[in-house]
Amino acid sequence: MSLEGLREYLPVLIPLIVVQFALTAASLWHVLTHRNYKFGNRPLWVVLSFVQFIGPVVYFIFGRGEE
């Protein structure tokens, strides 16, 4: 893939990258500032937070405990 070919996809890639970083940051912040989880433990959720898109989404669905 040439540099020109990559430029064609930038309008799609940049928002996806921003969303990925935002989800990762939000899930890490929540994991590190809260002690209660519905399922799993802190090390598990920290590692899963770095899995592209699915890790943070899984945390917010299954791991996030009651406040």
N, C-alpha and C positions, 0 to 999 in steps of 0.2 A: 504494500500500500504506500503510495507516495504522499508527500506532504500536502499536495493539492487535494488528494482524496480524503485525507483526514480533515481538512478544512470544511469539506462538505458536511461532515457529521458533527462539527463543533456546536451548532445550535441545539442539537439533541444531547450531546455529551455533557456540556457545561451544566445545564440544570440537573441532570442526573447525578453528577459529581457533587454538586452543592447539596442536593437532598441527601445523598449518602453521608456526607460529612455531618450534616445537621442531625440526622437520625442517630449516627454513632455518638456524637457529642451529647445529645439529649439522653440516650440510654446509659452511657457511661456516667454522666452526672447523676442520674437517678440511682443507678446501682451503687455508686460510691457514697451517696448521701443518705441512703435509707438502709435499714437493717432487716426489714421484713419482706419476704418473697413468698408468693403462692407456691412456687415449685423451685427446687434447686438452691444453690448457694452463691455467694458473691463471686468466687473465682470462675464458676461456670458462666455466669452472666457477663463478666468482663470479657472472657474469651469470645463468647457468642456475639457480643456487641460489635466485634470486628468482622463478622461474616457479612458479606455484601447484602444490603437491604434486608434480607430475611432475618438476620440475627437481631437487630433492634426491634423489628416488627414482632418477632416471636417473644421478645422480652416484654414488650408493652401489652401483648395479649395474654401470655401465660405466666410471666414471672413477677410482674409488678404487684406488690402486695397492697393491703389496705393501709391507708395513711394513718 
